[in-house]
Amino acid sequence: MNGTYTIFRKELADHFSSYRFIILFVMIAMISLITAYMVGTSMKKELEGVAKPSLMFLMLFTSTGALFSLVQFVAFFGPLIGLVLGFDSINRERNQGTLSKLVSQPIYRDAVINGKFLAGVATIAIILTAIVLMITGMGLKLVGVVPGVEEVWRIFIYLVLSIVYVSFWLGVSILFSILFRSIATSALAAVAVWIFFSFFVSLGASILADSIVPIDVSVGAAPETIARHSEIQKSISLVSPMALYTDATSTIIDPMRKTTRSLVLMGPMERISASRFQGPLPLMQSIYLVVPYITMMIAITLVCFAISYMVFMKQEIRSV
């Protein structure tokens, strides 16, 4: 434990003293604050002279600014935080010859990988917490509405899920840092995986759904066919961690969202029944909806780090 704490402190100091961290934090904070400012200004104008609705504060995170909302921004570009923090965590030490010197000290080998991963997770938590607090403070000043207890809990759960999501990408980057001796190769491999899961999986899901359940737009399709097509596309897209994170956080941060499904077909009687439940969904019900998504996110994060751990423990460490 002492060895893990020593590596943790050393890595944490390296992260906070590097220009890489400063540039990354300033860039992400600037984009997030600009997006929140635009959303907050728009909300303030629209709600002038109107009674403030409940759970309105959460709209700072879900409303779309010029290009995207904060939830969408973290889903697409949050992985870059984890990739930047971990793509050279092991091979840099190996190339500089400091890794063999490090394990020659009274420090167990597993303390190295554990300390580096925990330091990265702590850095991610600090970055995301600071951004959420800054956006919350800006929202208090612009909109003039104090968030309720349920809104605070929803924001806290959203923050925890965001930390888990970005930590998964940290584990991916550390894995490539272990597998490849070249820093440039590990960085390119990590970015390639991010691009594949973030962009190409959704495109592939659409293509596969069209091939399995084709829909002729000119003729029209039965509601059952459209629902089947949407279900297949959604199931395939859940291979991507970004889809898991987006569905989970969108349901948690938006109490008006009653389901994680992208398409819901209802008949007249179903619409009448649903009209009775137009109010916001309670927090616990929102959590129940996304428990499978949260479980999968935590599982893939732990599995990714476990693979990195096993590969690192079996590798030979020697100076170049």
ABEGO torsion letter per residue (X at the ends): XAAAAAAAAAAAAAAAABAAAAAAAAAAAAAAAAAAAAAAAAAAAAABGBBBBBGAAAAAAABBBAABBAAAAAAAAAAAAAAAAAAAAAAAAAAAGAAAAAAABBBBAAAAAAAAAAAAAAAAAAAAAAAAAAAAAAAAAAAGBBBBAAAAAAAAAAAAAAAAAAAAAAAAAAAAAAABABAAAAAAAAAAAAAAAAAAAAAAAAAAAAAABBBBAAAEBBAAAAAAAAAAAAAAAAABAAAAAAAAAAAAABAABABABABBBBBAAAAAAAAAAABBBBAAAAAAAAAAAAAAAAAAAAAAAAAAAAAAAABBBBBX
